[in-house]
Amino acid sequence: MYHREFIRLNQFERIDIGLEKFLFMTMLLESTLLPNLTYLCINFDQIHVDSNFLKATVLKVHPVVKTLIKNLNSAPSLDYLEFHNAMLDLDDMEELHTGAAKLKVIDAHCTSISNEFIKTVPTSADKKSIIDSSGVVIVRETESTVEKNSIDFFVLCSAGIYDINGELKNTLIKWLLYMGCKYRSTEIIFKQSSAYLPEICEFENPILTIISKMSDTKKYHASLYPITKSIMNAMDEKKGRLEHLYLYTNTMESIEAQLQHAGVPKQAKTICYLNIKSGNLDLKNSITLQSILSGLSQRFCSLINSKIKCTMHHCALIELFQMLPSLLEVFVDSICFDATENIIMIPITRTKVQSLSLIISSATAPNMLQANQVMEFILQSCPLLSTFTLSGSVFEIAILKLCFFYHQKLTKITINVKKVQYYTFSWENEKQGLQWADCDEIAESNDITGRKPHIDIAWRGKNVILDLQFVY
């Protein structure tokens, strides 16, 4: 019965599916030829039994992945394969290339390669190649059809990501060796989405080999190994144009050192997007911060977009605006208001920021005056704003005021802040707004004193789109 039904589906050109109650895609590939299928995207998250690729999930997911890859020869025209939350080993990669001979793009998000469950793959005597399951050294540069291979590793280590060693380290080295050996003229993106990794010297040579094989060096993730002089020299030798740089760190000194290396070669002149990610960094105003921002201002003349994922105190954000006024897009993952710090309002620098996204967080609840002073300074510093996004939590603030009186280019305001009870609009569409034009009628009647957390938004533009959400 399934066979007859699946035959009707053999004209599919694109399939985007999550595996849930039954393994639809595997059954489809086993049952019929899909001659026109060129794009396949599968998310394995629905068959996970935990969130960290523990043993039960791996034992369930990996056989499904293997079966699916084994049957990809039923889609002879497949040129784009996208996996989410899968588990792969190097034998799977070899099978993948054998079964999908026309594959141009491999895009694997959050891919587990946990060493505990992957068969040991030996390396060659010179430690520069790996040997397949038959004991034969994998032929160098055999995959000429693949134009892009992007793998986002999820690395689970029982001892903790900071103590990466032994077989887990060897497994990553083998993956890096494989990518350096297998492809030529390919855009290769390798990264890990778990946490900051310490500098592991054994990773450097395989990564340098990969860089030498890259067809495109516009984007580089320094998540498996930090930016060093050798890495940047390899980028220069490719004579490419590095535009997007992603740094992963846990100390200010590491950021400073990596940016110094990145700022010396010619690549610094073309970097327009900088992403700094750290789960442990507490970014405050300091001599080191000023040195970092000064270096960015002097060496990265094309920088227009910055995304910072760490705890940034409001004083550091003010310093950022002061020293990098040419940024067009700014995203800060965690703005921290420190109630113990005094606000010193400095002369406003008119920045060129057009898109601003902030997430509010704080260890201690700021007072209402402090929070509003900082937000007023931020908004007045960005008169060219087109889009503004605010999320996080207002904590004990009764009212947070967002005033966009002088933002003539503003097109959209997005608010997704926890604990907000309602919104008011003291000024809208170039006229006095309704005092209680709120989104929650119950809050109006229950908040006569106006002390419940709410946000007042004022703007002058006639075509501004408001996207206001309630998150409790």
MIVO-933101 format. One record per residue: x, z, y of N, C-alpha, C in turn; residue in one letter. Coordinates in pm, whole numbers, padded with zeros to 5 digits, always signed. Each point is the difference from the previous one (the first is absolute). Layout:
XZYXZYXZYa ...
//
This chain:
+00083+00000-00120-00083+00000+00120+00087+00000+00126m +00102+00091+00002+00089+00007+00116+00071-00133+00022y +00040-00066-00111+00072-00126+00012-00084-00105+00073h -00126-00011-00038-00089-00099+00063-00019+00032+00149r -00013+00129+00032-00019+00039+00140+00125-00027+00083e +00117+00030-00058+00124-00015+00075+00033-00147+00027f -00039-00091-00091+00027-00141+00020-00061-00049+00131i -00115+00059+00038-00066-00039+00125+00082+00037+00123r +00098+00088-00018+00078+00050+00114+00134-00070+00014l +00023-00104-00079+00135-00057-00004+00037-00084+00121n -00087-00011+00100+00032-00074+00121+00047+00092+00113q +00014+00128-00028+00047+00093+00102+00135-00045+00056f +00015+00013+00133+00128-00027+00065+00067+00129+00048e -00082+00101+00033+00051+00130+00045-00078+00111-00068r +00071+00103-00046-00065+00117-00059+00065+00125+00057i -00083+00089+00052+00045+00128+00055-00087+00107-00066d +00059+00084-00086-00082+00087-00084+00069+00134-00023i -00082+00105-00018+00048+00129-00044-00046+00023-00142g +00089+00050-00086-00039+00021-00139-00076+00132-00010l -00125-00007-00046-00082+00121-00004-00054+00025-00140e -00127-00035-00025-00063+00038-00126+00049-00083-00118k +00033-00126+00023+00054-00081-00109+00107-00092+00057f +00092-00041-00083+00116-00075+00045-00036-00146+00016l -00075-00026+00107-00055-00133+00023+00107-00108+00005f +00105+00025+00077+00099-00105+00020+00073-00033-00128m +00038+00101-00077+00069-00024-00126-00087-00079-00096t -00127+00038-00009-00092-00071-00088-00020-00144+00046m -00004-00020+00131-00019-00135+00054+00120-00088-00036l +00120+00053+00018+00120-00078-00031+00013-00028-00149l -00047+00094-00084+00007-00019-00144-00103-00100-00050e -00107-00019+00077-00114-00076-00050-00005-00144+00048s +00063-00031+00114-00016-00135+00053+00118-00039+00087t +00020-00129+00015+00103-00052+00088-00052-00001+00144l +00086+00043+00094-00036+00001+00142+00093-00096+00074l -00026-00128-00010+00095-00100+00052+00013-00002+00151p -00102+00050+00072+00001-00007+00146+00039+00132+00068n +00021+00104-00079+00032+00131+00057+00140-00001+00060l +00009+00025+00132+00129+00004+00068+00034+00139+00054t -00104+00085+00019+00021+00133+00060-00067+00106-00086y +00075+00102-00035-00054+00109-00082+00046+00133+00057l -00094+00087+00034+00030+00135+00052-00073+00102-00085c +00074+00096-00055-00060+00101-00088+00046+00139+00044i -00095+00091+00016+00028+00139+00032-00030+00085-00123n +00100+00067-00053-00013+00079-00122-00039+00145+00028f -00026+00032+00124-00025+00139+00038-00119+00060-00074d -00102-00080-00029-00122+00052-00061+00022+00049-00143q +00107-00041-00065+00024+00049-00137+00109+00107-00004i +00044+00045+00118+00093+00114+00004-00074+00129-00034h +00069+00093-00061-00060+00131-00027+00066+00109+00084v +00096-00037+00082+00060+00092+00096+00054-00083+00116d +00054+00066+00102+00042-00071+00121+00150-00022+00007s +00075+00041-00104+00146-00005+00008+00066-00069-00118n -00071-00089-00067+00057-00073-00114+00060+00096-00103f -00074+00105-00030+00046+00089-00105-00024-00063-00136l +00038+00069-00107+00006-00060-00133-00133-00060-00042k -00110+00070+00023-00130-00049-00045-00036-00132+00068a +00031-00011+00129-00029-00124+00072+00089-00113-00049t +00128+00028-00016+00094-00104-00044-00040-00053-00137v -00035+00089-00092-00038-00042-00135-00127-00083+00001l -00082+00017+00101-00124-00077+00010+00021-00131+00075k +00078+00004+00109+00014-00116+00086+00097-00103-00055v +00114+00046-00051+00106-00094-00037-00044-00102-00107h -00068+00041-00107-00045-00100-00098-00094-00104+00059p -00084+00042+00095-00092-00095+00064+00078-00103+00081v +00101+00049+00074+00084-00090+00079+00072-00100-00092v +00056+00050-00109+00072-00086-00092-00091-00107-00060k -00120+00039-00040-00094-00096-00058-00039-00105+00102t -00023+00042+00122-00038-00095+00104+00112-00100+00027l +00123+00050+00013+00114-00089+00026+00019-00097-00116i -00020+00048-00121+00017-00084-00120-00094-00120+00003k -00116+00015+00064-00101-00106+00000-00002-00083+00128n +00099+00019+00086+00001-00077+00125+00021-00149-00023l +00047-00038-00117+00014-00144-00026-00135-00071-00005n -00109+00077+00000-00134-00061+00009-00033-00043+00142s +00088+00034+00095-00017-00042+00139+00123-00078+00041a +00013-00125-00046+00124-00077+00020+00031-00035+00145p -00099+00009+00090+00022-00034+00141+00023+00123+00087s +00005+00118-00060+00014+00125+00077+00129-00002+00080l -00013+00019+00132+00120+00004+00084+00010+00127+00085d -00105+00084-00001+00004+00125+00078-00058+00113-00087y +00083+00099-00030-00043+00113-00082+00021+00129+00077l -00107+00078+00014+00005+00126+00074-00049+00113-00089e +00084+00103-00016-00034+00118-00080-00004+00123+00091f -00095+00089-00026-00004+00131+00065-00005+00107-00107h +00087+00101+00014-00001+00116-00089+00021-00038-00146n +00091-00093-00023+00032-00042-00135+00125+00072-00048a +00035-00025-00126+00127+00047-00053+00071-00117-00063m +00126-00020+00038+00077-00114-00048+00136+00043-00051l +00049-00070-00103+00140+00012-00037+00062-00139+00006d +00128-00010-00025+00068-00128+00017-00040-00102-00105l -00039+00047-00119-00055-00092-00099-00129-00064+00051d -00081+00079+00074-00123-00054+00059+00033-00111+00099d +00105+00019+00079+00039-00100+00098+00042-00130-00068m +00076+00012-00108+00040-00120-00074-00121-00071-00058e -00092+00077-00058-00123-00058-00055-00083-00066+00110e +00000+00063+00116-00074-00052+00114+00051-00139+00040l +00130-00014+00010+00057-00128+00040-00020-00107-00108h -00001+00042-00125-00022-00095-00109-00144-00051-00001t -00095+00091+00022-00141-00036-00009-00056-00066+00125g +00062+00026+00115-00049-00058+00127+00112-00082+00062a +00020-00119-00053+00116-00081+00037-00003-00050+00143a -00119-00006+00062-00012-00052+00136-00012+00110+00105k +00025+00122-00041-00016+00114+00091+00092-00010+00121l -00058+00015+00119+00076-00005+00124+00013+00136+00067k -00104+00083-00016-00001+00130+00067-00036+00110-00099v +00083+00105-00004-00031+00124-00073-00008+00111+00102i -00115+00066+00007-00022+00106+00099-00051+00123-00073d +00089+00094-00029-00034+00117-00081+00003+00125+00086a -00117+00061+00022-00012+00120+00082-00005+00125-00088h +00074+00103+00039-00001+00130-00071+00018-00022-00149c +00118-00045-00038+00029-00036-00138+00086+00106-00065t -00048+00056-00109+00074+00104-00070+00107-00060-00090s +00121+00055+00007+00106-00039-00092+00061+00126-00061i -00081+00103-00018+00045+00130-00048+00086-00016-00124s +00124+00050+00006+00097-00024-00108-00041+00062-00132n -00084+00101+00001-00035+00070-00123-00073-00090-00098e -00068-00103+00052-00084-00083-00085+00049-00144-00011f +00114-00033+00062+00049-00136-00003+00115-00012-00098i -00007-00101-00083+00103-00024-00099+00134-00023+00069k +00107+00060-00054+00131-00014+00059+00045-00145-00003t +00042-00051+00115+00051-00136+00011+00149+00011+00030v +00086-00050-00089+00145+00015+00022+00051-00092+00109p +00113+00039+00060+00066-00084+00099+00121-00067-00064t +00047-00106+00066+00118-00070-00051+00124+00085+00021s +00111-00042-00060+00123+00079+00007+00049+00017+00143a -00021-00102+00085+00047+00011+00138-00098+00070+00092d -00113+00046-00056-00103+00075+00075-00062-00084+00111k +00010-00133-00009-00056-00087+00102-00121-00078-00050k -00030+00010-00127-00115-00069-00058-00069+00092-00097s -00121-00038-00041-00070+00076-00101-00027-00090-00119i -00023+00063-00114-00018-00072-00125-00145+00011-00043i -00057-00111-00045-00141+00002-00040-00018+00064-00137d -00124+00001-00049-00031+00069-00125+00069-00062-00121s +00052-00124+00016+00070-00066-00111+00150+00021+00007s +00046+00075+00101+00142+00025+00014+00074-00108+00075g -00075-00091+00065+00061-00111+00073-00002+00030+00149v +00112-00026+00068+00005+00021+00145-00099-00092+00068v -00085+00057+00085-00099-00081+00071+00070-00104+00085i -00042-00125-00017+00064-00110+00072-00019+00019+00150v +00106-00017+00075-00007+00019+00144-00081-00111+00066r -00078+00039+00098-00072-00093+00087-00084-00100-00079e -00075+00051-00097-00082-00090-00084-00139-00024+00058t -00042+00083+00096-00135-00017+00054+00006-00071+00135e -00013-00132-00004+00009-00078+00123-00135-00019+00067s -00111+00025-00073-00132-00024+00058-00046+00117+00086t +00047+00121-00029-00047+00119+00072+00055-00001+00143v -00093+00000+00096+00039-00002+00141+00002+00140+00061e -00080+00091-00056-00005+00137+00052-00026+00098-00114k +00080+00106-00004-00019+00107-00097+00005+00133+00075n -00115+00065+00011-00010+00128+00071-00045+00108-00096s +00084+00102-00020-00033+00109-00091+00013+00133+00073i -00108+00074+00001-00005+00133+00058+00003+00100-00115d +00117+00062-00022+00017+00089-00114-00065+00136+00025f -00069+00050-00103-00042+00140+00000+00090+00069-00101f +00086+00090+00049+00098+00064-00088-00038+00145-00018v -00036+00037-00122-00036+00139-00028+00114+00067-00074l +00052+00104+00057+00111+00073-00062-00040+00145-00016c +00003+00051-00120-00047+00136-00025+00084+00103+00076s +00127-00033+00025+00087+00094+00074-00019-00012+00150a -00081-00093+00044-00021-00020+00143+00076-00121+00049g -00056-00068+00096+00058-00125+00047+00137+00021+00061i +00028+00120+00050+00129+00025+00064+00113+00017-00101y -00035+00022-00126+00100+00020-00104+00008-00119-00094d -00028-00118+00054-00002-00119-00084+00136-00016-00067i -00001-00015-00133+00126-00012-00072-00027-00051-00141n +00105-00010-00078-00014-00032-00141-00072-00130-00026g -00092+00003-00097-00068-00122-00044-00088-00061+00108e -00059+00082+00085-00083-00054+00107+00084-00083+00096l +00116+00052+00036+00091-00074+00087+00045-00129-00069k +00033+00009-00128+00044-00118-00074-00110-00105-00009n -00124+00046-00014-00112-00094-00006-00013-00078+00131t +00012+00070+00113-00006-00068+00130+00116-00097+00017l +00118+00041-00044+00117-00088+00010-00025-00128-00079i -00059+00013-00118-00027-00118-00083-00102-00092+00065k -00100+00056+00067-00096-00083+00072+00069-00076+00113w +00088+00069+00072+00072-00064+00110+00093-00110-00053l +00068+00029-00111+00085-00102-00062-00082-00120-00043l -00117+00028-00056-00087-00108-00047-00039-00093+00115y -00043+00059+00109-00043-00081+00114+00116-00079+00060m +00120+00060-00004+00116-00070+00050+00044-00113-00090g -00024+00013-00130+00040-00102-00097-00104-00111-00015c -00126+00036+00006-00106-00089-00046-00035-00110+00099k +00007+00032+00128-00057-00091+00100+00105-00064+00088y -00033-00115+00052+00082-00064+00104-00095-00058+00106r +00044+00003+00123-00081-00051+00112-00140+00060+00000s -00007+00130-00022-00127+00071-00009-00006+00109+00107t -00116+00016+00062-00020+00114+00088-00026+00122-00086e +00092+00095-00001-00010+00118-00086-00023+00123+00087i -00108+00071-00027-00030+00126+00069-00006+00110-00104i +00085+00097+00010-00001+00113-00094-00008+00129+00081f -00086+00087-00039-00017+00127+00071-00062+00101-00095k -00005+00124+00041-00068+00103-00079-00089+00080+00093q -00116+00037-00049-00103+00061+00085-00019+00149-00026s +00097+00062-00064-00019+00140-00039+00051+00097+00106s +00129-00004+00030+00057+00095+00094+00138-00047+00041a +00064+00077+00086+00135-00033+00043+00097+00018-00116y +00086-00098-00022+00103+00010-00103+00134+00032+00063l +00080+00081-00067+00136+00022+00050+00082-00127-00018p +00116-00005+00065+00086-00117-00014+00062-00001-00139e -00026-00105-00076+00051-00013-00137+00096-00118-00001i +00130+00029-00010+00102-00103+00022-00010-00113-00102c -00049+00030-00122-00011-00105-00102-00102-00108+00035e -00086+00027+00098-00101-00099+00040+00058-00107+00092f +00112+00032+00067+00046-00088+00108+00035-00141-00049e +00086-00013-00102+00043-00132-00044-00115-00087-00051n -00093+00052-00083-00115-00083-00038-00084-00044+00119p -00015+00088+00099-00079-00036+00118+00072-00106+00083i +00132+00010+00012+00076-00103+00071-00014-00134-00069l -00005+00001-00134-00020-00124-00074-00137-00059+00030t -00102+00086+00002-00136-00047+00030-00004-00063+00139i +00059+00067+00098+00000-00053+00137+00064-00137+00004i +00108-00017-00077+00070-00130-00001-00086-00110-00060s -00102+00037-00082-00087-00099-00063-00126-00027+00081k -00028+00084+00098-00125-00013+00074-00006-00131+00077m -00115-00064-00007-00020-00120+00081-00045+00035+00141s -00052+00121+00015-00055+00040+00130+00033+00147+00023d +00068+00029+00108+00036+00139+00030-00075+00051+00122t -00121-00050+00021-00077+00043+00117-00047+00145-00013k -00019+00048-00123-00054+00133-00021+00088+00076-00099k +00037+00124+00036+00084+00078-00092-00047+00145-00004y -00019+00052-00122-00038+00140-00024+00123+00077-00049h +00041+00101+00075+00115+00083-00040-00048+00126-00069a -00089-00015-00098-00059+00116-00066+00075+00043-00125s +00072-00093-00063+00079+00035-00118+00144+00033+00036l +00044-00053+00114+00137+00025+00044+00003-00015+00152y +00063+00092+00071-00005-00003+00147+00078-00117+00058p -00025-00027+00127+00075-00103+00072+00144+00046+00017i +00093-00084-00043+00143+00028+00015+00067-00122+00065t +00126+00014+00032+00075-00112+00056+00003-00117-00098k +00016+00029-00130+00005-00106-00102-00132-00075-00009s -00111+00073+00009-00132-00063-00007-00018-00095+00117i +00033+00045+00120-00019-00084+00118+00097-00119+00001m +00122+00020-00052+00094-00113-00010-00055-00106-00095n -00063+00045-00110-00060-00095-00094-00113-00077+00065a -00077+00069+00086-00108-00068+00074+00059-00106+00093m +00110+00034+00067+00063-00095+00093+00050-00123-00074d +00055+00020-00120+00054-00112-00077-00109-00098-00041e -00123+00049-00013-00112-00090-00035-00041-00088+00117k +00046+00035+00118-00033-00077+00121-00151-00013+00019k -00069+00106-00042-00145+00002+00016-00040+00067+00130g -00126+00034+00008-00054+00061+00122-00082+00122-00041r +00063+00116-00001-00068+00124-00036-00095+00040+00112l -00130+00014-00033-00101+00032+00102-00069+00134-00027e -00018+00036-00126-00071+00123-00036+00095+00092-00077h +00022+00120+00051+00090+00095-00065-00077+00130-00028l +00006+00044-00127-00069+00121-00044+00105+00103-00041y +00003+00114+00070+00096+00105-00029-00071+00120-00063l +00065+00062-00097-00052+00119-00067+00106+00108+00010y -00038+00116+00048+00100+00103+00025-00061+00138-00002t +00085+00101-00001-00051+00138+00010+00076+00083+00104n +00092-00064+00074+00073+00073+00104+00019-00089+00123t +00014+00063+00114+00026-00072+00124+00136-00071-00009m +00097+00067-00064+00133-00057-00012-00002-00129-00082e -00087-00004-00103-00012-00120-00082-00059-00115+00080s -00105+00029+00080-00059-00103+00086+00105-00055+00095i +00074+00091+00063+00100-00040+00098+00107-00087-00065e +00049+00040-00118+00106-00075-00069-00050-00139-00041a -00122-00007-00055-00052-00130-00046-00025-00094+00118q -00051+00054+00109-00025-00085+00117+00131-00045+00065l +00103+00082-00008+00130-00042+00051+00054-00118-00080q -00014+00007-00134+00044-00111-00085-00083-00126+00028h -00132+00020+00015-00089-00114+00023+00019-00060+00138a +00050+00080+00094+00011-00046+00138+00126-00075+00033g +00098-00003-00091+00128-00064+00029-00002-00151-00022v -00050-00050-00116+00007-00146-00024-00103-00076+00082p +00005-00131-00014-00090-00087+00076-00146+00020-00038k -00025+00057-00120-00138+00019-00044-00078+00091+00094q +00069+00091+00069-00068+00093+00091-00077-00074+00108a +00050-00118+00039-00062-00074+00110-00133-00062-00040k -00026-00013-00130-00123-00066-00045-00103+00096-00056t +00038+00128-00021-00095+00098-00056-00109+00028+00103i -00124-00030-00036-00112+00024+00092-00093+00110-00052c +00012+00037-00127-00087+00102-00059+00086+00104-00070y -00019+00126+00037+00075+00110-00060-00098+00104-00054l +00014+00030-00129-00085+00099-00066+00089+00112-00051n -00022+00121+00050+00077+00117-00044-00094+00095-00074i +00033+00029-00125-00087+00083-00084+00076+00122-00051k -00059+00118+00023+00056+00123-00053-00109+00104-00012s -00011+00060-00116-00102+00102-00020+00044+00137+00047g +00131+00018+00023+00052+00133+00032+00055+00014+00140n +00011-00110+00072+00064+00004+00130-00092+00055+00108l +00054+00089+00082-00072+00060+00112+00067-00049+00127d -00060-00102+00061+00064-00071+00110-00032+00068+00133l +00100+00067+00056-00014+00066+00129+00097-00063+00099k -00021+00032+00128+00091-00049+00102+00136+00068-00018n +00106-00078-00009+00133+00056-00024+00104-00102+00043s +00125+00041+00000+00110-00091+00033+00007-00113-00101i -00023+00032-00129+00004-00102-00104-00111-00102+00020t -00121+00047+00032-00111-00092+00025+00031-00091+00119l +00053+00057+00106+00034-00080+00117+00106-00104-00034q +00095+00037-00086+00103-00094-00043-00060-00114-00081s -00095+00033-00088-00067-00101-00081-00078-00098+00088i -00080+00054+00092-00082-00084+00086+00086-00084+00094l +00109+00058+00045+00091-00074+00087+00061-00118-00076s +00038+00024-00127+00055-00107-00082-00101-00111-00024g -00125+00038-00025-00105-00100-00021-00020-00083+00126l +00001+00067+00114-00022-00070+00127+00113-00099+00030s +00124+00037-00032+00114-00082+00037+00029-00111-00100q -00024+00026-00130+00045-00094-00104-00112-00085-00059r -00122+00050+00001-00111-00070-00065-00087-00064+00109f +00051-00107+00058-00064-00057+00118-00132-00071-00031c -00028-00030-00128-00125-00068-00036-00107+00096-00053s +00032+00129-00005-00092+00098-00060-00128+00013+00081l -00114-00031-00065-00129+00009+00068-00102+00084-00078i +00032+00033-00126-00097+00069-00085+00071+00114-00072n -00055+00120+00012+00061+00116-00064-00106+00082-00072s +00029+00034-00127-00087+00086-00078+00082+00117-00050k -00041+00120+00036+00075+00120-00034-00089+00092-00083i +00042+00024-00124-00078+00085-00089+00076+00129-00025k -00018+00094+00090+00058+00133-00013-00071+00088+00101c +00034+00127+00003-00059+00089+00100+00074-00019+00132t -00071-00048+00101+00061-00023+00132-00068+00089+00103m +00076+00087+00060-00055+00085+00104-00030-00083+00125h -00098+00045+00076-00044-00079+00115+00113-00026+00099h +00095+00094+00009+00113-00019+00092+00088-00116-00044c +00011-00021-00133+00079-00112-00051-00071-00132+00027a -00134+00001-00008-00076-00123+00030+00017-00038+00146l -00003+00099+00088+00023-00027+00143+00137-00062+00020i +00101+00051-00073+00136-00054+00009+00003-00145-00051e -00076-00027-00104-00007-00136-00055-00052-00097+00104l -00109+00037+00068-00055-00085+00105+00098-00020+00116f +00072+00106+00032+00094-00008+00111+00114-00097-00028q +00052+00001-00124+00122-00074-00031-00025-00136-00064m -00122-00023-00050-00032-00129-00061-00130-00056+00060l -00001-00027+00129-00124-00044+00065-00042-00142-00037p +00087-00077-00069-00032-00139-00033-00074-00016-00133s -00021+00110-00072-00075-00009-00126-00142-00050+00027l -00048-00088-00087-00137-00051+00012-00096+00072-00094l +00050+00045-00116-00084+00069-00097+00070+00128-00044e -00075+00110+00001+00055+00129-00041-00099+00069-00094v +00051+00042-00115-00080+00079-00096+00079+00126-00031f -00060+00116+00024+00063+00128-00032-00090+00075-00096v +00055+00030-00116-00080+00055-00110-00045+00143+00025d +00081+00078+00071-00035+00142+00013+00050+00056+00133s -00091+00002+00099+00031+00061+00130-00030+00149-00008i +00102+00080+00028-00016+00145-00010-00001+00062+00140c -00108+00072+00030-00008+00078+00123+00048+00142-00031f +00106+00041+00063+00053+00134-00023-00049+00092+00111d -00085+00093-00036-00061+00088+00100+00102+00089+00069a +00119+00015-00060+00101+00089+00059+00085-00073+00104t -00012-00133+00008+00082-00076+00094-00074-00022+00132e +00074+00009+00107-00059-00028+00131-00001-00151+00025n -00106-00047+00061-00010-00142+00034+00068-00023+00135i +00101-00084+00000+00063-00039+00126-00033-00146+00022i -00091-00026+00090-00045-00136+00025+00102-00072+00086m +00059-00103-00055+00102-00076+00070-00063-00126+00059i +00068-00066+00092-00056-00123+00058-00038-00100-00108p -00112-00062+00015-00053-00090-00101+00073-00133+00001i +00044-00043-00118+00059-00132-00017-00109-00097-00044t -00016-00107+00071-00100-00100-00038+00055-00084-00114r -00045+00026-00119+00049-00073-00117-00077-00131-00017t +00047-00081-00095-00066-00126-00033-00085+00011-00127k -00022+00123-00048-00071+00021-00126-00141-00058+00008v -00033-00086-00097-00132-00062-00008-00085+00059-00114q +00066+00048-00102-00070+00060-00114+00061+00135-00030s -00083+00105+00004+00049+00137-00020-00086+00070-00104l +00067+00053-00102-00071+00073-00107+00067+00135-00019s -00078+00108+00013+00053+00136-00010-00079+00081-00102l +00071+00083-00074-00063+00096-00090+00038+00140+00049i -00100+00080+00033+00024+00135+00053+00015+00098-00116i +00105+00082+00008+00014+00111-00094+00074+00111+00072s -00011+00120-00053+00067+00112+00065+00001+00120-00092s +00112+00072+00003+00007+00123-00077-00078+00111+00069a -00003-00005+00132-00078+00096+00078-00094-00077+00092t -00117+00054+00020-00099-00069+00083+00044+00001+00146a +00007-00115+00066+00037-00003+00141-00116+00048+00085p +00030+00045+00120-00111+00033+00088-00057-00130+00057n -00122+00007+00047-00071-00119+00044+00071-00068+00118m +00051+00079+00093+00068-00055+00117+00123-00079-00042l +00078+00056-00092+00122-00066-00045-00030-00134-00067q -00095+00000-00092-00035-00121-00073-00048-00109+00095a -00081+00036+00096-00053-00099+00092+00106-00051+00099n +00093+00086+00038+00109-00044+00086+00086-00105-00070q +00030+00025-00127+00083-00093-00076-00072-00133-00020v -00128+00006-00039-00075-00124-00021-00015-00078+00131m -00018+00070+00110-00010-00067+00130+00131-00071+00033e +00112+00068-00025+00130-00061+00026+00019-00124-00087f -00034+00010-00129+00018-00113-00092-00081-00120+00046i -00127+00021+00031-00087-00111+00038+00040-00060+00134l +00040+00084+00094+00042-00052+00130+00133-00075-00011q +00078+00033-00103+00127-00069-00021-00019-00139-00062s -00120-00027-00050-00026-00126-00072-00117-00075+00064c +00015-00049+00123-00113-00065+00069-00036-00137-00059p +00086-00057-00084-00026-00132-00057-00065+00006-00138l -00046+00119-00038-00059+00017-00133-00114-00097-00026l +00004-00060-00119-00111-00082-00047-00078+00073-00108s +00072+00067-00090-00065+00077-00107+00059+00140-00005t -00086+00099-00023+00042+00140-00009-00068+00063-00121f +00081+00066-00084-00052+00067-00119+00048+00144-00002t -00092+00093-00023+00033+00142-00007-00062+00059-00125l +00080+00070-00079-00052+00069-00118+00072+00133-00015s -00036+00077-00103+00056+00132-00018-00105+00108+00014g +00031+00107+00074-00093+00111+00017+00016+00061+00138s -00114+00040+00062+00004+00062+00133+00015+00151-00009v -00002+00056-00119+00017+00143-00020-00099+00080+00086f +00051+00088+00088-00088+00089+00075-00029-00051+00141e +00039-00126+00028-00025-00055+00133-00149-00023+00019i -00056+00052+00109-00143-00018+00025-00029-00143+00040a +00080-00054+00092-00022-00137+00047+00134-00070+00018i +00010-00118-00055+00116-00084+00019-00045-00119+00084l +00067-00021+00114-00041-00105+00092+00092-00122-00014k -00064-00116-00016+00073-00126-00007-00048-00088+00115l +00085-00019+00097-00039-00073+00120+00072-00135+00006c -00077-00108-00002+00054-00136+00003-00043-00073+00128f +00006+00069+00112-00046-00058+00127+00082-00122+00043f +00129-00001-00033+00088-00103+00055+00050-00097-00108y -00076-00012-00107+00040-00086-00111-00090-00123-00004h +00032-00095+00084-00086-00117+00016+00001-00092-00121q +00103+00009-00084+00011-00088-00118-00052+00066-00127k -00057+00119+00013-00047+00074-00118-00115-00073-00069l +00013-00016-00133-00104-00067-00078-00063+00088-00107t +00075+00100-00050-00055+00081-00108+00058+00140+00001k -00089+00099-00022+00038+00141-00015-00049+00047-00136i +00091+00048-00084-00036+00050-00133+00034+00148-00008t -00100+00082-00032+00021+00144-00012-00042+00044-00140i +00091+00066-00070-00027+00049-00135+00064+00139-00014n -00055+00095+00077+00058+00133+00012-00089+00102-00072v +00064+00082-00082-00075+00101-00075-00057+00108+00092k -00114+00053-00041-00067+00114+00063-00065-00032+00133k +00002-00125+00041-00071-00037+00124-00151+00008-00026v -00071+00076+00084-00144+00020-00020-00082-00110+00068q +00049-00048+00113-00075-00105+00070+00090-00062+00108y -00050-00104+00064+00073-00070+00105-00084-00001+00128y +00069+00003+00113-00067-00021+00127+00072-00112+00074t -00072-00062+00095+00056-00112+00074-00026+00023+00149f +00099+00056+00070-00020+00036+00140+00004-00123+00091s +00054-00110-00053+00004-00122+00080+00009-00118-00096w -00091-00096+00017+00000-00116-00088-00054-00122+00074e +00054-00115-00036-00046-00127+00058-00006+00003+00153n +00103+00061+00060+00015+00006+00145-00112+00078+00070e -00060+00092-00069-00101+00085+00063+00002+00137-00067k -00061+00095+00067-00004+00134-00054-00075+00001-00132q +00063+00056-00101-00061+00001-00132-00100+00113-00018g -00063+00001-00115-00094+00107-00033+00078+00125-00038l -00043+00112+00052+00070+00125-00026+00001+00034-00149q -00111-00032-00067-00009+00033-00143-00032-00126-00082w +00074-00105+00024-00019-00121-00083+00080+00018-00127a -00040+00098-00081+00082+00036-00116-00049-00068-00127d +00083+00006-00101-00031-00064-00128-00064+00097-00098c -00022+00122+00040-00058+00098-00091-00102+00083+00079d -00128-00030-00017-00104+00065+00079-00007+00150-00025e +00032+00042-00121-00006+00143-00033+00105+00077+00080i +00119-00060+00014+00108+00067+00071-00037+00028+00145a -00075-00091+00063-00038+00017+00140-00081+00128+00020e -00099+00018-00083-00088+00115+00017+00068+00130-00043s +00101-00009-00087+00065+00121-00051+00128+00035+00075n +00033-00074+00103+00125+00025+00072-00027+00005+00150d -00080+00096+00040-00038+00012+00141+00120+00030+00088i +00097+00077-00052+00117+00038+00081+00108-00109+00001t -00012-00100-00087+00099-00107-00005+00132+00042-00061g -00002+00104-00085+00124+00051-00058+00029-00056-00139r -00094-00070-00058+00028-00059-00131+00090-00122+00017k +00087-00026-00099+00095-00113+00014-00071-00132+00024p +00032-00064+00110-00055-00132+00028+00098-00078+00086h -00023-00129+00009+00089-00089+00074-00079-00073+00107i +00054+00002+00121-00061-00074+00110+00083-00126+00025d -00067-00115+00001+00069-00128+00018-00052-00067+00127i +00092-00039+00087-00037-00067+00124+00076-00133+00009a -00072-00106+00033+00064-00131+00017-00080-00084+00098w +00063-00107+00048-00064-00085+00100-00036-00138-00054r +00070-00046-00103-00023-00135-00050-00140-00020-00054g -00052-00123+00013-00136-00031-00045-00006-00042-00145k +00113-00039-00058-00001-00055-00136+00080+00083-00100n +00015+00129+00030+00077+00087-00090-00083+00036-00123v +00061-00014-00118-00065+00036-00126+00040+00142-00037i -00100+00085-00027+00025+00136-00044-00025+00011-00150l +00099+00056-00072-00014+00028-00142+00020+00150-00017d -00111+00074+00000+00004+00147-00002-00046+00051-00135l +00080+00085-00062-00029+00048-00134-00002+00152-00001q -00075+00054-00095-00006+00145-00021+00066+00032-00133f +00101+00087+00002+00069+00042-00122+00003+00152-00001v -00058+00059-00101-00005+00149-00004+00091+00053-00109y 
//
